[in-house]
Amino acid sequence: MRNEVPQRCPPQRLLLLLWTFLNCSLEGSAQGPGEWTPWGSWSRCSSSCGRGLSVRSRRCIRFPGEELCHGDTHEYHLCQLPDCPPGTTPFRDLQCALYNGRPVMGAQKTYEWVPFFGAPNLCDLNCLARGHAFYHSFGRVLDGTPCSPGSEGLCVAGRCLHVGCDGLLGSGTREDRCGRCGGANDSCLFVQRVFRDAGAFAGYWNVTLIPEGARHIHVTHRSRNRLALMGGDGRPLLNANGALSPPGTYEAAGTRVVYTRAAGGPGEMLRAMGPTTQDLLLQILLQEPNPGIEFEFWLPRDRYSPFQAQAQTLGWPLRQPQVREVEPQAPAIPASPAAIPPLTWPPTPDPDPCPPCPDTRGRAHRLLHYCSSDFVFRALVLGRHRQAQETRYEVRVKLVYKNRSPLHAHEYVWAPGRCPCPPLAPHREYLLATQRLISPDGTQDRLLLPHAGLARPWSPAEDSRTHLAARHCPG
């Protein structure tokens, strides 16, 4: 009996059968867009010096019935090369010069062409006939041509695209206030204060230390006093040694400081983008009563605690506990921080037990109090002191998530009632959201923990939830 050898199917037939199977199974049921192939490699830079662009591309693979892929087929990246040598002909000038001596619009007369920037579309090759009052458009400029002299944008496919901080043209990605590309302002802290010390004599007074790494510095006041700036090494930079500096732009600490005076009236302003590469000392030359100097800047988180310590040495007053109602047997609180008597724990036993506190759990509660508070920080509770109508906690600030004015390493947090909710236990760490409360006469400056506010035991998980809440606050 003869064994039959199975006949092999030709490869072409197998491919046809596979294609038919895919068409039958996918036709009418394919949904959504196709899929992109991986990006290709970046091309060489369009320029040999200065700024240019590189391009890479990808293809859309889709089955019959599928939609086109969402996104772009090409991506453009800024390439920054060494500056062009002096006298180098600009790229747009070279493109206009290609038409020198060539007839235009069928005329026999020829011209020399130079760039013209008065036309509506800056990415058209608009060239002016030298010595004449007309220009001609020769189509689009080549990709990588600057949109205009000194412009940050480059022309791509006839459109002017600006470079994002990620180096991609048209991405729209910008640096946040901390200098992070595409960040959410969560890697630095905002320092804002008004310096109101009047000074006992005319002369220079320390206002604040502006630490290394500070960004978006803004200082302003409205008086005939004069702002002064000193380097961290003691070098005078602005309005120092009694000499008046003219308004203008000054190089200081690795950044440009723009100094202006109010036209026709008192007042000055300092601005700098930063980041600073060394400490700066801001001073005021008092010549009349000080109505207030407003200053603000953004500071990396790891530089905030050293800044607090250094700022206190410049004469910043500590926020003192101002007692509104003191029980007769309670000792008076001295004005000097060093003379404050140690807090005792536990206090005298309560004759009346405290009622249960309302439930303050949940994401909505955290988000509400984080967004509406003036300060959010991690703190270690050092002690507690109960009084007739309120409770005072002494805390050590360990990490600041949000602040509208500087915090000190040691603070006092006040809570309403002798049975505050939620209660804080000594020697434990909490995440606290507090409000700043200043009395109308300016004698009391307190951190207030509202009733049923945000006070949760700190943990790494709570830290992650706090960063997440910061991204969802309006504004």
The 8 nearest C-alpha neighbors of each residue, nearest first, counted from 0:
[[1, 2, 3, 4, 5, 6, 7, 8],
 [2, 0, 3, 4, 5, 6, 7, 8],
 [1, 3, 4, 0, 5, 6, 7, 8],
 [4, 2, 5, 1, 6, 0, 7, 8],
 [3, 5, 6, 2, 7, 1, 8, 0],
 [6, 4, 3, 7, 8, 2, 1, 9],
 [7, 5, 4, 8, 3, 9, 2, 10],
 [6, 8, 5, 9, 4, 10, 13, 12],
 [7, 9, 10, 6, 12, 13, 11, 5],
 [10, 8, 12, 11, 7, 13, 14, 6],
 [11, 9, 13, 12, 14, 8, 15, 7],
 [12, 10, 14, 13, 9, 15, 8, 16],
 [11, 13, 15, 9, 10, 14, 16, 8],
 [14, 12, 10, 16, 15, 11, 17, 9],
 [15, 13, 17, 11, 12, 16, 18, 10],
 [14, 16, 12, 18, 13, 17, 19, 11],
 [15, 17, 19, 13, 14, 18, 20, 12],
 [18, 16, 20, 14, 19, 15, 13, 21],
 [17, 19, 15, 21, 20, 16, 14, 22],
 [20, 18, 22, 16, 17, 21, 23, 15],
 [21, 19, 17, 23, 18, 22, 24, 16],
 [22, 20, 18, 24, 19, 23, 25, 17],
 [23, 21, 19, 25, 26, 20, 24, 18],
 [22, 24, 20, 21, 26, 25, 19, 27],
 [25, 23, 21, 22, 26, 20, 28, 27],
 [24, 26, 22, 28, 29, 23, 21, 27],
 [27, 25, 22, 28, 23, 24, 29, 64],
 [26, 28, 29, 25, 64, 24, 30, 23],
 [27, 29, 25, 26, 30, 24, 64, 65],
 [30, 28, 25, 65, 64, 27, 26, 31],
 [31, 29, 65, 28, 32, 66, 64, 27],
 [30, 32, 66, 65, 33, 29, 67, 68],
 [33, 31, 66, 68, 67, 65, 34, 30],
 [32, 34, 61, 68, 60, 67, 65, 66],
 [33, 35, 60, 59, 68, 61, 36, 32],
 [36, 34, 59, 58, 60, 37, 57, 68],
 [35, 37, 58, 57, 59, 38, 34, 60],
 [38, 36, 57, 35, 39, 58, 56, 34],
 [39, 37, 57, 56, 36, 40, 55, 58],
 [38, 40, 55, 56, 57, 37, 41, 36],
 [39, 41, 55, 42, 38, 56, 54, 37],
 [42, 40, 55, 54, 53, 39, 43, 56],
 [41, 43, 53, 54, 55, 44, 40, 45],
 [42, 44, 53, 45, 41, 54, 52, 46],
 [43, 45, 53, 52, 46, 51, 78, 42],
 [46, 44, 51, 52, 143, 43, 53, 47],
 [47, 45, 51, 44, 48, 50, 49, 52],
 [46, 48, 45, 44, 49, 80, 51, 83],
 [49, 47, 83, 80, 46, 81, 82, 50],
 [48, 50, 82, 80, 83, 81, 79, 51],
 [51, 49, 79, 78, 80, 48, 46, 77],
 [52, 50, 46, 143, 45, 78, 44, 77],
 [51, 53, 77, 78, 44, 45, 143, 76],
 [52, 54, 44, 42, 76, 75, 43, 41],
 [55, 53, 75, 42, 41, 74, 76, 52],
 [54, 56, 41, 74, 39, 73, 40, 42],
 [55, 57, 73, 72, 39, 38, 74, 54],
 [58, 56, 38, 72, 36, 39, 37, 35],
 [59, 57, 36, 35, 60, 72, 56, 37],
 [58, 60, 35, 34, 68, 36, 33, 61],
 [61, 59, 34, 33, 35, 58, 36, 62],
 [62, 60, 33, 65, 34, 59, 63, 67],
 [61, 63, 65, 64, 33, 60, 29, 25],
 [64, 62, 65, 61, 26, 22, 29, 25],
 [63, 65, 29, 62, 26, 66, 27, 30],
 [66, 64, 32, 63, 62, 29, 30, 61],
 [67, 65, 32, 31, 33, 68, 64, 61],
 [66, 68, 32, 33, 69, 65, 59, 61],
 [69, 67, 32, 33, 59, 34, 70, 66],
 [70, 68, 67, 32, 71, 33, 66, 34],
 [71, 69, 68, 72, 73, 35, 67, 59],
 [72, 70, 73, 74, 69, 57, 68, 56],
 [71, 73, 57, 56, 58, 70, 74, 59],
 [74, 72, 56, 71, 55, 57, 54, 75],
 [73, 75, 55, 54, 56, 76, 72, 71],
 [76, 74, 54, 168, 53, 167, 52, 73],
 [75, 77, 167, 53, 52, 166, 168, 54],
 [78, 76, 52, 166, 51, 167, 79, 53],
 [79, 77, 52, 51, 50, 44, 76, 80],
 [78, 80, 50, 49, 77, 51, 81, 48],
 [79, 81, 49, 48, 50, 82, 78, 47],
 [82, 80, 49, 48, 83, 79, 50, 47],
 [83, 81, 49, 48, 84, 80, 50, 79],
 [82, 84, 48, 49, 87, 81, 85, 47],
 [83, 85, 87, 82, 86, 48, 81, 49],
 [86, 84, 87, 83, 82, 88, 89, 48],
 [85, 87, 88, 84, 83, 89, 82, 90],
 [88, 86, 85, 84, 89, 83, 90, 48],
 [87, 89, 86, 92, 90, 93, 91, 85],
 [90, 88, 92, 91, 87, 93, 86, 94],
 [89, 91, 93, 92, 144, 88, 94, 145],
 [92, 90, 94, 93, 89, 95, 144, 114],
 [93, 91, 95, 89, 94, 90, 114, 113],
 [92, 94, 96, 90, 91, 95, 89, 97],
 [93, 95, 91, 97, 96, 92, 90, 140],
 [96, 94, 92, 97, 112, 93, 113, 98],
 [95, 97, 93, 99, 98, 94, 112, 92],
 [96, 98, 95, 94, 99, 93, 112, 101],
 [99, 97, 96, 101, 95, 100, 112, 111],
 [100, 98, 111, 96, 101, 97, 110, 112],
 [99, 101, 109, 110, 98, 111, 102, 108],
 [100, 102, 98, 109, 99, 103, 110, 108],
 [103, 101, 109, 107, 106, 108, 105, 100],
 [102, 104, 105, 106, 101, 109, 107, 108],
 [105, 103, 106, 102, 107, 135, 108, 101],
 [104, 106, 103, 102, 107, 108, 101, 109],
 [107, 105, 108, 104, 102, 103, 109, 101],
 [108, 106, 102, 109, 105, 103, 101, 104],
 [107, 109, 106, 102, 110, 103, 101, 100],
 [108, 110, 100, 102, 101, 107, 103, 99],
 [111, 109, 100, 99, 128, 112, 108, 129],
 [110, 112, 99, 129, 128, 100, 113, 96],
 [111, 113, 128, 127, 95, 126, 129, 96],
 [112, 114, 126, 127, 95, 92, 129, 115],
 [115, 113, 126, 92, 127, 125, 95, 116],
 [114, 116, 126, 127, 125, 117, 113, 134],
 [117, 115, 118, 114, 121, 125, 147, 119],
 [118, 116, 115, 119, 121, 125, 120, 114],
 [117, 119, 116, 120, 121, 125, 115, 123],
 [120, 118, 121, 117, 116, 123, 122, 125],
 [121, 119, 122, 123, 118, 157, 158, 125],
 [120, 122, 123, 146, 119, 116, 118, 147],
 [121, 123, 157, 120, 154, 140, 139, 158],
 [124, 122, 139, 140, 138, 121, 125, 120],
 [123, 125, 140, 139, 137, 136, 138, 126],
 [126, 124, 136, 115, 123, 135, 114, 137],
 [125, 127, 114, 115, 113, 134, 135, 112],
 [128, 126, 134, 113, 115, 112, 114, 129],
 [129, 127, 112, 131, 111, 134, 110, 130],
 [128, 130, 131, 111, 112, 127, 113, 110],
 [129, 131, 128, 132, 127, 111, 110, 133],
 [132, 130, 128, 129, 133, 127, 134, 110],
 [131, 133, 134, 130, 128, 127, 129, 135],
 [134, 132, 131, 127, 128, 135, 126, 129],
 [133, 135, 127, 126, 128, 125, 136, 132],
 [134, 136, 126, 125, 137, 127, 133, 128],
 [135, 137, 125, 124, 138, 126, 123, 134],
 [138, 136, 124, 135, 125, 139, 123, 126],
 [139, 137, 123, 124, 136, 140, 125, 122],
 [140, 138, 123, 124, 157, 122, 141, 137],
 [139, 141, 124, 123, 122, 142, 144, 138],
 [140, 142, 144, 143, 139, 154, 155, 156],
 [143, 141, 155, 154, 144, 156, 140, 153],
 [142, 144, 51, 153, 52, 154, 45, 141],
 [143, 145, 154, 153, 142, 141, 146, 90],
 [146, 144, 153, 147, 152, 154, 143, 150],
 [145, 147, 153, 121, 152, 154, 159, 122],
 [146, 148, 150, 145, 149, 121, 116, 152],
 [149, 147, 150, 145, 146, 151, 116, 89],
 [148, 150, 147, 151, 145, 146, 152, 153],
 [151, 149, 147, 152, 148, 146, 145, 153],
 [152, 150, 161, 149, 153, 162, 145, 146],
 [153, 151, 161, 160, 150, 146, 159, 145],
 [152, 154, 145, 146, 143, 160, 159, 144],
 [153, 155, 159, 158, 144, 142, 143, 122],
 [154, 156, 142, 158, 157, 143, 159, 153],
 [157, 155, 158, 142, 154, 139, 141, 122],
 [156, 158, 122, 155, 139, 154, 123, 159],
 [159, 157, 155, 154, 156, 122, 160, 153],
 [160, 158, 154, 153, 152, 146, 155, 122],
 [161, 159, 169, 152, 153, 168, 154, 158],
 [160, 162, 152, 169, 168, 151, 153, 163],
 [161, 163, 168, 167, 166, 169, 152, 160],
 [164, 162, 172, 165, 171, 166, 170, 167],
 [163, 165, 166, 173, 180, 172, 174, 162],
 [164, 166, 163, 167, 180, 172, 162, 170],
 [165, 167, 77, 164, 163, 76, 162, 168],
 [168, 166, 76, 163, 165, 170, 162, 75],
 [167, 169, 162, 161, 170, 160, 75, 76],
 [168, 170, 160, 161, 171, 162, 167, 163],
 [169, 171, 172, 163, 168, 167, 162, 165],
 [172, 170, 163, 169, 173, 162, 161, 168],
 [173, 171, 163, 170, 181, 164, 165, 180],
 [174, 172, 164, 181, 180, 163, 171, 175],
 [173, 175, 180, 179, 178, 181, 164, 182],
 [174, 176, 182, 177, 178, 179, 184, 183],
 [177, 175, 178, 184, 174, 297, 215, 214],
 [176, 178, 175, 187, 179, 184, 186, 297],
 [177, 179, 174, 175, 176, 180, 182, 214],
 [180, 178, 182, 174, 175, 177, 181, 176],
 [179, 181, 174, 182, 173, 164, 178, 175],
 [180, 182, 173, 174, 172, 179, 175, 183],
 [183, 181, 179, 175, 180, 184, 174, 185],
 [182, 184, 185, 175, 470, 181, 186, 179],
 [185, 183, 175, 176, 177, 186, 182, 187],
 [186, 184, 183, 187, 466, 182, 188, 469],
 [185, 187, 184, 300, 299, 177, 188, 183],
 [188, 186, 299, 300, 298, 177, 185, 184],
 [189, 187, 298, 297, 300, 299, 190, 401],
 [188, 190, 297, 296, 191, 402, 298, 403],
 [191, 189, 295, 296, 404, 405, 297, 188],
 [192, 190, 295, 404, 294, 403, 189, 296],
 [193, 191, 404, 294, 293, 194, 295, 190],
 [192, 194, 293, 292, 291, 195, 294, 191],
 [193, 195, 292, 291, 196, 192, 206, 293],
 [194, 196, 291, 193, 197, 289, 290, 292],
 [197, 195, 198, 194, 289, 291, 290, 206],
 [196, 198, 289, 288, 195, 199, 290, 285],
 [199, 197, 200, 196, 201, 204, 285, 289],
 [198, 200, 197, 201, 196, 202, 285, 288],
 [201, 199, 198, 202, 285, 197, 286, 203],
 [202, 200, 285, 286, 203, 199, 284, 198],
 [201, 203, 284, 285, 200, 204, 286, 283],
 [204, 202, 284, 283, 285, 282, 205, 201],
 [205, 203, 283, 282, 206, 284, 202, 285],
 [204, 206, 282, 207, 313, 281, 283, 203],
 [207, 205, 282, 281, 204, 194, 283, 208],
 [208, 206, 281, 205, 280, 209, 310, 313],
 [207, 209, 280, 210, 310, 279, 281, 278],
 [210, 208, 279, 278, 280, 207, 213, 211],
 [211, 209, 278, 213, 208, 212, 279, 306],
 [210, 212, 277, 278, 275, 276, 213, 209],
 [211, 213, 274, 275, 276, 210, 298, 214],
 [214, 212, 298, 274, 275, 297, 211, 210],
 [215, 213, 273, 274, 297, 272, 216, 296],
 [216, 214, 272, 296, 271, 273, 297, 217],
 [215, 217, 296, 271, 270, 214, 295, 272],
 [216, 218, 270, 295, 294, 269, 215, 296],
 [219, 217, 294, 269, 268, 293, 295, 270],
 [218, 220, 268, 293, 267, 292, 269, 294],
 [219, 221, 292, 266, 267, 222, 293, 291],
 [222, 220, 266, 265, 267, 219, 223, 290],
 [221, 223, 265, 266, 224, 220, 290, 289],
 [224, 222, 265, 266, 225, 287, 286, 221],
 [223, 225, 285, 286, 222, 284, 287, 283],
 [224, 226, 284, 283, 227, 223, 285, 238],
 [225, 227, 283, 282, 284, 238, 224, 228],
 [228, 226, 238, 282, 237, 283, 239, 281],
 [227, 229, 281, 237, 236, 280, 282, 235],
 [230, 228, 235, 280, 236, 234, 279, 233],
 [231, 229, 279, 234, 233, 232, 280, 235],
 [230, 232, 278, 279, 233, 277, 229, 280],
 [231, 233, 230, 234, 229, 278, 279, 277],
 [234, 232, 230, 231, 229, 235, 280, 279],
 [233, 235, 230, 232, 229, 236, 231, 228],
 [236, 234, 229, 239, 237, 230, 233, 228],
 [235, 237, 229, 228, 234, 230, 239, 238],
 [236, 238, 228, 227, 239, 244, 235, 229],
 [239, 237, 243, 227, 244, 242, 241, 226],
 [238, 240, 237, 241, 235, 242, 227, 236],
 [241, 239, 242, 238, 235, 243, 237, 203],
 [240, 242, 239, 243, 238, 284, 202, 203],
 [243, 241, 238, 240, 239, 244, 237, 245],
 [244, 242, 238, 241, 245, 239, 237, 225],
 [243, 245, 238, 237, 242, 246, 239, 247],
 [246, 244, 247, 243, 258, 259, 238, 237],
 [247, 245, 259, 258, 260, 244, 248, 257],
 [246, 248, 258, 257, 245, 249, 259, 256],
 [247, 249, 257, 256, 258, 255, 250, 246],
 [248, 250, 256, 255, 251, 257, 247, 258],
 [251, 249, 255, 254, 256, 253, 248, 252],
 [250, 252, 253, 254, 255, 249, 256, 236],
 [253, 251, 276, 275, 277, 254, 250, 230],
 [252, 254, 276, 251, 275, 250, 255, 274],
 [255, 253, 273, 251, 252, 250, 275, 256],
 [256, 254, 250, 249, 271, 251, 248, 257],
 [255, 257, 271, 249, 248, 270, 250, 258],
 [256, 258, 248, 270, 269, 247, 271, 255],
 [259, 257, 269, 246, 247, 268, 248, 256],
 [260, 258, 246, 268, 267, 247, 257, 269],
 [259, 261, 267, 266, 262, 268, 246, 258],
 [260, 262, 266, 264, 267, 265, 263, 259],
 [263, 261, 264, 260, 265, 266, 259, 267],
 [262, 264, 261, 265, 260, 266, 267, 223],
 [265, 263, 262, 261, 266, 260, 221, 222],
 [266, 264, 222, 223, 221, 261, 267, 263],
 [265, 267, 221, 222, 261, 220, 260, 223],
 [268, 266, 260, 219, 259, 220, 261, 221],
 [267, 269, 219, 259, 218, 258, 260, 270],
 [270, 268, 258, 218, 257, 217, 219, 256],
 [271, 269, 217, 257, 216, 256, 218, 268],
 [272, 270, 256, 216, 273, 255, 215, 257],
 [271, 273, 215, 214, 216, 274, 254, 270],
 [274, 272, 214, 275, 254, 271, 213, 215],
 [273, 275, 214, 212, 213, 276, 272, 254],
 [274, 276, 273, 212, 211, 252, 213, 253],
 [275, 277, 252, 211, 253, 212, 274, 278],
 [278, 276, 211, 252, 275, 231, 279, 210],
 [279, 277, 210, 231, 211, 209, 230, 280],
 [280, 278, 230, 209, 231, 229, 208, 210],
 [279, 281, 208, 229, 228, 209, 207, 230],
 [280, 282, 228, 207, 206, 227, 208, 205],
 [283, 281, 205, 227, 206, 204, 226, 228],
 [282, 284, 226, 204, 203, 227, 225, 285],
 [283, 285, 203, 225, 202, 224, 226, 286],
 [286, 284, 201, 224, 202, 287, 283, 203],
 [285, 287, 224, 201, 284, 223, 202, 288],
 [286, 288, 285, 289, 224, 223, 201, 222],
 [289, 287, 197, 290, 286, 285, 198, 222],
 [288, 290, 197, 291, 287, 195, 196, 285],
 [291, 289, 288, 195, 222, 292, 221, 220],
 [292, 290, 195, 194, 289, 193, 293, 220],
 [291, 293, 220, 194, 193, 219, 294, 195],
 [294, 292, 193, 219, 218, 192, 220, 291],
 [295, 293, 218, 217, 192, 191, 193, 292],
 [294, 296, 191, 190, 217, 216, 192, 218],
 [295, 297, 216, 215, 190, 214, 189, 213],
 [298, 296, 189, 214, 188, 213, 190, 215],
 [297, 299, 213, 187, 188, 300, 212, 189],
 [300, 298, 187, 302, 301, 188, 186, 303],
 [299, 301, 187, 303, 302, 188, 186, 298],
 [300, 302, 299, 303, 304, 305, 187, 298],
 [303, 301, 300, 299, 305, 304, 306, 298],
 [302, 304, 306, 300, 305, 301, 307, 298],
 [303, 305, 307, 306, 302, 308, 301, 408],
 [306, 304, 308, 307, 303, 302, 309, 301],
 [305, 307, 303, 309, 304, 308, 310, 302],
 [308, 306, 304, 310, 305, 309, 407, 303],
 [307, 309, 305, 311, 306, 310, 304, 312],
 [310, 308, 306, 312, 311, 307, 305, 313],
 [309, 311, 307, 313, 312, 308, 306, 208],
 [312, 310, 315, 313, 309, 308, 314, 307],
 [311, 313, 309, 310, 314, 308, 315, 307],
 [314, 312, 310, 311, 315, 205, 309, 207],
 [313, 315, 312, 311, 316, 310, 205, 206],
 [314, 316, 311, 313, 310, 317, 312, 207],
 [317, 315, 314, 318, 311, 319, 313, 312],
 [316, 318, 319, 315, 407, 311, 336, 410],
 [317, 319, 444, 316, 320, 410, 445, 407],
 [320, 318, 317, 321, 444, 334, 336, 411],
 [319, 321, 322, 411, 318, 445, 443, 444],
 [320, 322, 443, 319, 323, 444, 445, 442],
 [323, 321, 324, 320, 325, 332, 443, 331],
 [324, 322, 321, 325, 388, 443, 389, 320],
 [325, 323, 322, 326, 387, 388, 386, 389],
 [326, 324, 329, 327, 322, 386, 323, 387],
 [325, 327, 329, 328, 387, 386, 324, 330],
 [328, 326, 329, 325, 330, 324, 331, 387],
 [327, 329, 326, 330, 325, 331, 386, 387],
 [330, 328, 326, 327, 325, 331, 386, 332],
 [331, 329, 332, 328, 327, 325, 326, 340],
 [330, 332, 333, 329, 325, 322, 339, 328],
 [331, 333, 339, 330, 334, 340, 320, 322],
 [334, 332, 335, 339, 338, 331, 336, 340],
 [335, 333, 336, 332, 319, 338, 339, 337],
 [334, 336, 338, 337, 333, 339, 319, 332],
 [337, 335, 338, 339, 334, 333, 319, 317],
 [336, 338, 335, 339, 340, 333, 334, 341],
 [337, 339, 335, 336, 333, 340, 334, 332],
 [340, 338, 336, 337, 333, 332, 341, 335],
 [341, 339, 338, 342, 332, 337, 333, 330],
 [342, 340, 343, 339, 382, 338, 344, 393],
 [341, 343, 382, 340, 383, 384, 344, 393],
 [344, 342, 345, 346, 341, 382, 383, 384],
 [345, 343, 346, 382, 383, 342, 425, 384],
 [344, 346, 343, 347, 348, 383, 382, 384],
 [347, 345, 344, 348, 343, 384, 385, 383],
 [346, 348, 349, 345, 344, 350, 385, 343],
 [349, 347, 346, 350, 345, 351, 352, 344],
 [348, 350, 351, 347, 352, 346, 353, 417],
 [349, 351, 348, 352, 347, 353, 417, 346],
 [352, 350, 349, 353, 348, 354, 418, 417],
 [353, 351, 349, 354, 350, 418, 355, 348],
 [352, 354, 418, 351, 355, 417, 349, 356],
 [355, 353, 356, 352, 418, 351, 420, 357],
 [354, 356, 353, 357, 420, 358, 421, 352],
 [357, 355, 420, 421, 354, 358, 451, 419],
 [358, 356, 359, 451, 355, 420, 421, 360],
 [357, 359, 360, 356, 451, 361, 421, 355],
 [360, 358, 357, 451, 364, 361, 453, 452],
 [359, 361, 358, 364, 362, 365, 363, 455],
 [362, 360, 363, 364, 365, 359, 358, 366],
 [361, 363, 365, 364, 366, 360, 468, 464],
 [364, 362, 366, 365, 361, 367, 360, 368],
 [363, 365, 367, 362, 366, 361, 368, 359],
 [366, 364, 362, 363, 368, 367, 369, 453],
 [365, 367, 363, 369, 468, 364, 368, 370],
 [368, 366, 364, 365, 370, 369, 363, 371],
 [367, 369, 371, 365, 370, 366, 372, 453],
 [368, 370, 366, 372, 367, 371, 365, 432],
 [369, 371, 472, 368, 367, 372, 366, 469],
 [372, 370, 368, 369, 367, 373, 434, 366],
 [373, 371, 434, 369, 374, 433, 370, 368],
 [372, 374, 434, 403, 402, 433, 435, 371],
 [375, 373, 402, 401, 433, 372, 432, 376],
 [376, 374, 432, 401, 400, 431, 399, 433],
 [377, 375, 399, 400, 431, 398, 430, 378],
 [376, 378, 430, 398, 397, 429, 396, 431],
 [379, 377, 396, 395, 397, 428, 429, 394],
 [378, 380, 428, 395, 394, 427, 381, 426],
 [379, 381, 394, 425, 426, 427, 382, 393],
 [382, 380, 394, 393, 425, 426, 379, 395],
 [381, 383, 393, 425, 342, 380, 392, 344],
 [384, 382, 392, 391, 393, 385, 342, 344],
 [383, 385, 391, 390, 392, 386, 342, 382],
 [386, 384, 390, 417, 391, 389, 383, 387],
 [387, 385, 389, 388, 390, 417, 326, 325],
 [386, 388, 389, 326, 417, 385, 324, 325],
 [387, 389, 416, 386, 417, 415, 324, 390],
 [388, 390, 416, 415, 417, 386, 414, 387],
 [391, 389, 385, 414, 417, 413, 384, 386],
 [390, 392, 413, 384, 383, 412, 385, 414],
 [393, 391, 383, 412, 411, 382, 394, 413],
 [392, 394, 411, 382, 381, 410, 380, 383],
 [395, 393, 380, 381, 379, 410, 409, 378],
 [394, 396, 409, 379, 378, 408, 397, 410],
 [395, 397, 378, 408, 398, 409, 377, 394],
 [396, 398, 378, 377, 395, 399, 379, 408],
 [399, 397, 377, 376, 396, 400, 378, 300],
 [398, 400, 376, 401, 375, 377, 397, 402],
 [401, 399, 375, 376, 398, 402, 188, 374],
 [402, 400, 375, 374, 399, 188, 376, 403],
 [401, 403, 374, 404, 373, 189, 375, 405],
 [402, 404, 373, 191, 374, 190, 189, 405],
 [403, 405, 191, 402, 190, 192, 406, 189],
 [406, 404, 190, 407, 402, 191, 403, 192],
 [407, 405, 404, 408, 307, 402, 410, 396],
 [406, 408, 409, 307, 410, 405, 396, 317],
 [407, 409, 396, 395, 410, 406, 307, 304],
 [410, 408, 395, 407, 394, 396, 411, 393],
 [411, 409, 394, 393, 407, 395, 412, 408],
 [410, 412, 393, 392, 394, 320, 413, 391],
 [413, 411, 446, 392, 391, 447, 393, 410],
 [412, 414, 391, 447, 390, 448, 446, 392],
 [413, 415, 448, 390, 389, 419, 447, 449],
 [416, 414, 389, 419, 390, 388, 450, 413],
 [417, 415, 389, 388, 418, 419, 390, 414],
 [416, 418, 389, 390, 385, 419, 388, 386],
 [419, 417, 416, 353, 420, 422, 390, 354],
 [420, 418, 422, 416, 421, 414, 417, 415],
 [421, 419, 422, 451, 450, 356, 418, 452],
 [420, 422, 419, 451, 356, 454, 423, 452],
 [423, 421, 420, 419, 424, 418, 454, 356],
 [424, 422, 425, 421, 380, 454, 427, 429],
 [423, 425, 427, 426, 422, 380, 382, 383],
 [426, 424, 380, 382, 427, 381, 423, 383],
 [427, 425, 380, 381, 379, 424, 428, 382],
 [426, 428, 425, 379, 380, 424, 429, 456],
 [429, 427, 379, 378, 457, 456, 380, 377],
 [430, 428, 456, 457, 455, 378, 377, 431],
 [429, 431, 377, 455, 457, 454, 376, 456],
 [432, 430, 454, 376, 375, 453, 429, 377],
 [433, 431, 375, 453, 374, 372, 369, 368],
 [434, 432, 448, 374, 447, 372, 446, 373],
 [433, 435, 373, 447, 372, 446, 436, 374],
 [434, 436, 446, 445, 447, 373, 437, 433],
 [437, 435, 445, 444, 446, 434, 447, 438],
 [438, 436, 444, 443, 441, 445, 439, 435],
 [437, 439, 441, 443, 440, 442, 436, 444],
 [440, 438, 441, 437, 442, 443, 436, 444],
 [441, 439, 438, 442, 443, 437, 444, 436],
 [440, 442, 438, 439, 443, 437, 444, 436],
 [443, 441, 440, 438, 444, 437, 321, 439],
 [444, 442, 438, 437, 321, 441, 445, 320],
 [445, 443, 437, 436, 318, 442, 438, 435],
 [446, 444, 436, 435, 447, 443, 437, 320],
 [445, 447, 435, 412, 434, 433, 413, 436],
 [446, 448, 413, 434, 433, 412, 414, 449],
 [447, 449, 433, 414, 413, 452, 412, 434],
 [450, 448, 452, 447, 451, 414, 433, 415],
 [449, 451, 452, 420, 448, 415, 419, 414],
 [452, 450, 420, 421, 449, 359, 357, 453],
 [453, 451, 449, 450, 454, 448, 368, 421],
 [452, 454, 432, 431, 368, 455, 365, 451],
 [455, 453, 431, 430, 429, 452, 421, 432],
 [454, 456, 430, 429, 457, 453, 431, 461],
 [457, 455, 429, 428, 430, 458, 454, 427],
 [456, 458, 429, 430, 428, 461, 455, 377],
 [457, 459, 461, 460, 462, 456, 429, 428],
 [460, 458, 462, 461, 463, 457, 464, 465],
 [459, 461, 463, 462, 458, 464, 457, 465],
 [462, 460, 464, 458, 459, 463, 457, 465],
 [461, 463, 459, 465, 460, 464, 458, 466],
 [464, 462, 460, 466, 465, 461, 467, 459],
 [465, 463, 467, 461, 462, 466, 468, 460],
 [466, 464, 468, 462, 467, 463, 461, 469],
 [467, 465, 469, 463, 468, 464, 462, 470],
 [466, 468, 464, 465, 469, 470, 463, 471],
 [469, 467, 465, 471, 470, 466, 366, 464],
 [470, 468, 466, 467, 471, 472, 465, 369],
 [471, 469, 468, 467, 472, 183, 466, 185],
 [470, 472, 468, 469, 473, 467, 366, 370],
 [471, 473, 370, 469, 470, 474, 468, 366],
 [474, 472, 471, 370, 470, 469, 371, 366],
 [473, 472, 471, 370, 470, 469, 183, 371]]
